[in-house]
C-alpha cells in the first residue's frame, strides 16, 4: 500500500473570526485530512475499484460466465421473437447490446467486464425510462387490460362512468405489457404505439374527454408507422408489429367518438395478422403472451359474426396442446384456460353450420342435420368433461355454489369466475343447438340452458366484489344469459309443437342470436 501523503500528518488552520474558511483550497485540505484514514482503509480492500454490484439487479450477479457473452436470456428466436426465459421485465429497464464484449468473471462467477456493456450508467435517461418521464405514465399499469376484449360493450361502462377505467388499471398482472421496457426502442411502430397510448391515458386521467390535438397527432403517427411495417414483408410478421396492433386498440377504447365498426375492424385486423403469422411463429414467451391475449376476442368475434374460427384447425389445436403441456407464460391464463379455448374454438364453426342447416330444405338436409347433431353432442360431452375435471360448479345455482370461489384470493377467484362463465355460456350455445336440430324431446336441453343462464346472472354480484376486470369480463357473458331467458317461451313452444324429425323455426333461432349480438355492438 502506498504511503498516505508527503504532507505533514497534522496541519494547523488559523481562523480569525471563528467561521469556516472561505478559501476553497483550505476547505479542500480540511476534507482531505478528515477523510484520509477512511480513504486509506478503502484503498486497502481487495475489491477497491470494482463496481458497486448492489446497485444492479440480483440476476446479473448470479449469471454464469458466458451467459451474457452469448446473449442468453434475450436472444432472437427462430421466428423473430425473443427467447426470454427466466427474466422479469418488471425488475429492470435494460437495453441489450447487439454485440456484447467478451465476458470475464471472478472466482465466484460474477460477471465483471460485461456489466458496463449490459447496464447503462443512467437507466432512466434514455429509452423506456425517458418515455415514462416524458408522458408521466407507465404503460405497465395497463397490463390488466391485456386479456379484455376491446369492443363497444367494453367502452360503454367507461363512457357512463369514467372512473371505472382507473379501477381497471390499478392492478398489474403478467402479460405482453411486461416485455415493453426491453422492446422499447427496437421498432418504430411499437415505439409510436406506446407513446400514443401513454399520452392518451395521461391526458384522459387529467381530463376524460376528447383527445387533444397533440394526442391525435401521436395516434396518426402511430397508425402510419404501423401501416408501413405491415406493408414491409421484412417487418410484417415481427412480434413487435403484432404488439403495436394490440396496444392501439386501447386508444380506441378511450376514444368515445369512434364508431363501433372501427373497433370491429381493428379486432379483425389483429386476428388476420395472427392467422397470417401461422401457428409456428409463437415460440417465445412474448409471442405466446400476444397470442393468448387475443384468443378470447378472436373466438368472441367469430361467434358474433356467426362465422367459423380459424383456431379450430389442426395446426392451431396442436399449438393449444403444446402451450397447455408447456405451462402458460401468463399468470392469468392458466392451463385450464388453454384447454377450454382449444375446445371452445370449435363452437363458432359448428354454430355456423347448424344455422345454415336449419334453413336448408334440400333432400339430403336430414342426413346433414343428423351428422351435425352428433357433432354437437360430442362437443358438449367434451366441454362438460373439461368442466368436471376442473371442478367447475355448474349444478346448483340456487344454493351456495358460488361461495367456494369467494374464499380464494382475488386473482384466483377472478380466474375461476371467468372459467365458470366461459363454460356456462358455451354450454348454453350447445344446448340450444341440440334443441334447434331436434326440438321434439329436447326439453331437458332447454332446461339446462335456462339453468346455466340463471347461474351466470347469479355471478354478477360476487364478480363485482372481486374486481372491475372480472365484472367487465362477465358483462359479455350476461348478454347471452339474458337473451336465453328472454326467448324461453318461444323455444318451449317449438319443443312442444314441432313433430319428430323437424328442426326449429329459423326465425326463432335468428331472433335468439340477434338478441345477444346486438348488445355487443350497441
N, C-alpha and C positions, 0 to 999 in steps of 0.2 A: 504494500500500500504506500502510495506517495506521501511525503510529509505534508502536514496541514498547510503551512504557508511560511514564507520567509519573513513576514512581518512579525512584529512583537506579539507575544501571546496576550498582552494586556495593553490597552491604549486608553489614555485619558482624554475626555471630551469636555472642554470648557463651555459653560453656558452662563451668560451674564444675567439673563432675565428669568431663568428657571423654566423656559419654554423649550419645545422640541427644536433642534437645529433646523434652520431654513435651508441650508446648503444641501443639494441633492447628493453630492459626493460624501458628505459627512453622514447623512442618513443611510446611504448605501453601506458605508463602513459599519454602522451600528447593526444593520440587519445581517451583514455577513458574519460579524463577530457573534451575534446572538445565535445564529443557526449553524455555526461551524461544527459543533460536536454532533448534532443530528445529521448533518451532511456527511461527516466522516463515517458515521455508522452506516448510513445508506449506501455509500460507495463501497463499503467493505462487504456487502452482501453478495452472494453468488449470482443472484438474478438481477443485479443492477443493470439498467439499460433495457430490460425486457419490457414488452407492452403490458399494461395492466389488464390481464385477461378477465378480471372480474367485471369489466365493462362490456364484454362480448357475450352473446347468447351461449348458454351452457353447452349446446350441442356441438359448437365449434371447438370447445376444449376437450371433447371426448371423441373427436374424429380420429380414425386410424390413419397412419401415414399413407398417403397416396389417394385418399378419398377425394380431396379437392383437386388434386392434380389431374384426375380423370373426369372431373365434373360430376362425380357420383352424387346422387340425390336430386339432381335437377337437369339431367341431360335431355336432349331432344329424343322423343320416342320415334320408332319407325314410322308412325303415322303422322308425325309433325307435331305431336303434343309434348308433354313434359313428364318425365319419369320422376315423380316427386314423393316416393315412398318415405315415410317417417318424418316428414317436415311439417311443421306447424306454421302456416302463414300468418297467424295472429301474433307471433312472438318476435319477429324481426322484419325489418324493411331492408332487404338486401338486393342489390343489383349484381347479377352474376357476370363474371368476365368471360368473354368468348375464348380467350387464350390465356389460361392461368399460368403463372410462373411455376417452376419446379418446386415441389413441396419438400420441406425439411421438417424434422420432428426431433424433440429431445428424447431423453431416455424413457420418459413416461408416455410417449406417444402424442405429445401436444404439438399441434401444427405451429410452426414458427414463421418461416418466411412467406407462407401463403396468406397469412392473416391480413397484411396490408393490401393484398390484391382483392380479397373477397369482401372485406368490410370497409366501407368508406369512412373517411375521417369524420364527416358530419352527415349522418343518415338523413336528417330532416332538411338539409339544404338543397336537395335536388330530388327528382323523381317523384315517387308517390307521396313522400313526406311534404314536398313543396306544394303538390296539388292539394293536400289536406289543408295546408296553411292558406293557400290562395282562396279556396272556396269555403273555408271554415266548416268543413263537413267531411266525415269519414264514411266512405261508401260501404265499409264493412258493417255499418249499422243497418244496411238494407238486406243483410243475409237472410233475415226472417221472411222476406218476400219471395225468395227463390222458388219454393215449392208451390206458390199460389198461381192459380190460373188467372192471368190478367185479362179481364173481359168487362163488358158493361155492367155485369152483375157485381163485379168487384168494386168498380168505381162508384156505383150508386150509393152505398152506405157512406163512403167518404165524402161524396158531394153533399149528402144530407147533414153529416156531422164531421167536419174536417179533423177534429181531434182523434178520430179513430185511426188515422194514418200514423199518428205519433205512437199509439198503442201497438201498432203492428211492427214498428221498427225499434222497439225498446229492448227486445231480447235477440241476441245474436245466436246463430247456430252454424254448424259447419255446412258450407255449400260452395258453389263455384266462386262466390264472392271472396272466400278465404284465400284464394290464389292471386287476387288482383294486385296486392303490394309487389309481388315478384313480376307480374306480367306488364305492369305499367311501364311504358317506355319502349316496349318491343314493337308494337304496331300502331300506326296512326289511327286506324279505325277504332281500335279498342280504347286508345287514349282519349279520342274525341267523345266517344260514348260515355266514358267515365266522367269526364269534365262536364258534359252536358247534363247528366243526371245529378251530379253533385251540386251544380249551380241551381238547378231547378228545385231540388229538395231544400237547399239552404234558403232560397227565396220563398218557397212555399211555407216553410216554418215561420218566417217573418210575416208574410202576407199571403195566406192561402187563396189567391185569386188567379187572374190570368197571368201567364208567363210574361216577363218583361221582354223588351226588345233585345236586350243582351242575351237572355236565356234562349230566345227563339233563334238568334244568330248562331249560338253554340249548337242548337239542335240541327239547324240547316247544315252546318259544317259537319256534324256527326253523320248525318244521312248521306252527304256527298262522299265522305270518306268510306262509309260502308258500301256504297254503290260502286266506287272504284275498286274496292277489294273484291267484291262479288264478280265484277267484270274481268278481273285478272285471274287467269287459270292457275297461276302460281300461288295465289293467296286464297282463292275461293274456299278451299277445304281446310284452311288452317283453323285450329280451335279458337284462336283469338277472334276471328271473324264471327263464328257462331256465338261466342260470348258477347260480343258487341251487339249482335242482333237481339239477344235476350235482355240485355241491360236497357236498351232503348225502349222496350215495352213498358218499363217503369215510368218513363217520361209520359207516355200516353195515358198511363194510369192517373197521372196528376194533371193532365190537360183536359179539363172538363168540356172544352169546346170541340173536342174530337168526336166525330161520329162513330157509331158502333161498328160500321163496316171497316173503318180504319184499323181498329183493334183486331177484328177478324182476319183482315188481310195480312196484318203483321204476324199474327199467330200462324196463319197458313204458310207464310214465307219461312218462318223458323222451322216449321215441320218439314217443308220441302227441302230445306238445306240439310236437315238431319237425315232425310231419306237419301239425298244425293251423295252425302258423305259415305253412306253404306255402313253396315254393321261392323266392318273390320277396322274402322277408324276410331274406335273408342277403347283405347288400351290403357292410357294413364288415368290416374285418379281424377285429374282435372277434366278430362274428356268424359269420363263416366259421370261425374257430377253434372256436367252440362246436359248429358243425355237424360239422366234420371229426373232432373227438374222439369223436363219437357214431356215426359211420358204421359203424365196425367192430363195436361192440356191437349196433347195430340189425340188421346182416346176420347176426351170430352167433346172436342170439336167434330170428330168423326161421328159420334153419337148424335150431336145436334144437327149435323147436316145429313144424317141418315146415309152415310157412305162407308165403304169398307175402310179399315185401318191397315196401313202397310206393315204395322208391327206384328200382325198375325202370320207373316211369312216365316218359313222355316229358319232362315238365317237370323232373323231378329229374335225368334224364340230361343235359338241357341245362345244368343248374346244375353238374354234374360237368365238362362240357366247358368251361364258362366259367371254372371255377376252374383247370382244367389249363392253359388258354391264358393266364390272367392271373397264373400263378405262385401257389402256395400261400403263405399268410402264415406258416405254421409251418415252422420249420427241419426238424422231423422229418418232417412229411407232405409229401414232395416230389411233383412232378407225376406220377411213376411210380405212387405210391400212389393218387392220384386216378383215374388211368386204369384201374388194376387194380380199384378199387372199383366204378367205373362198369360194368365188365364182370361182376364177381362178384355185384353186386346182382341180377342176373337169375337166378342159380343157385337161390335158395330157391323162387321161384315155379315154375321148371321141375322142381325136385326134388319139389315137392308134387304137380304134375300127373302126373308119372311114377308116384309111389306110388299115386295114385288109379287110374291106368290099369292097373296090374298086377293089381288086384283086380277089374277090370271084365270081365264075361263077356257083355256085350251084343253084338248083331250087328255094330255098327259099331266095335267095340273095335279091330279090326285096323287100320282106317284111322287111328284116333286114335293108336295106338301108332306107326304109320309116320311120322305128322307129328311126334310128339314126338321120335322118333329123329333126324329131320333137324335139329330144333332143337338137340338135344344135340350133334350133330356140328358144327353151325355155331358154337355157343358154345365148344366145345372148341377148334376151329381158331382162333377169335378170341383165346382166352386164351393159347394156345400162341404165336400171333404176337406178342402183347404181351410174353410172357416172352422170346421171341427178340430183340425189339427192345431190351430192357433187359438183355441178356446174363446172364440167369439160368441158372446151371449146373444143368441138370436131366437130364444124360445119364449121368454116371458116378459114382454114389455110392460105389463101392468104391475109386476111385483118389484123386487129390489134388484133387478138385473143390472142396473147402471151403477150401483154403489161400489162394487169392487174397483171400477176404473177410477173413481174419485179417491181411493185410498193410495194410489200410486203418486209418484212425483209428477210435477206439472208437465215435463217434456214427455214422459212415458204415457201418461193418461191421454195427452193430446194425440199421440201416435195410435193408441188403442181406439180412441173415438173415430179417428179418420179411417182406420181399417174397418171398424164396425160399419160406418156409413158407406164405405166403398163396397163392402159385401152386400149390405142390405139393398142399396139402390140397384145394383146389377142383378140381384136375385129377383127384385120386383120386375125388372125388364124381362127376365127369362120366364117368370111365372105368367106374365101377360102374353108372352109369345106362345106358351103352351095353350092358353085359353084361346088365342087367336087362331091357331091351327086346328084345334079340336075343342070347340066350345061345349059340346054335349059331354056331360060327365066330368067337367073340369072345375067343379065348384070348389074343390079343395085348393087348387092352384090360385083361384081368385081370393080365397080366404087367407092364404099365405101372403099374397101381395098386400092385402089390406093390413094384416098383422105387422108386416115389415114397415109399412108406411106409418103406422101408429108409433112404432118403436123409434123411427127417425124423428118424429115430432117430439117424442119424449126426451130426446137427447139435446134439445135446444137449450134448455135452462142450464144443465150441467156443463155444456160446451161453453156457454158464456162465462161460467165461473172459472173454467180452465184458462181461457185467454182469448184474445181477439183473433189470433191466427186460426185456432180451432173453430171458433164461431164463424169466421169468414168461409172456411172450407166447408162447413156443414150447410151453409146457405145454399150452395149448389144442389146439395142432396135433398134439401127440403122441397125444392121445386117439383121433383118427380113424385115425392111423397104426397104433396098436396094435390097434384094433378091426378094421381091414382085414386085418392079418396074422393075427389070431386066427380070422377067418372064411374063411381062404383055401381050405381043403379043401371047405367047403360050396359055395362058388361054383364051384370047379373041377368038382365033381360035376354042378352044374347045367349047366355048359358042355358037358360030355361026354355027359350023358344026355338033355337036352332036345332034342326034334326041331325041325327048322326051322320057324319061324313062331310058336313058343310063347315066352312070357315066363318069367322066373324065378319060382320059387315065392314067394308073398307072405310066407310065414313066414321064409324065408331072408333076404329083403330087410329085413323088420321086425327080425329078430334082429341084423343088422348095424347098423341105425340105433339100436336100443336099447343096443347095446354101447358106443357112444361118447357118446350123450346122457346116460346115467346117470352117467358120470364128471363131467360138468359140474355136475350138480345134487346130487352126493353130498356 
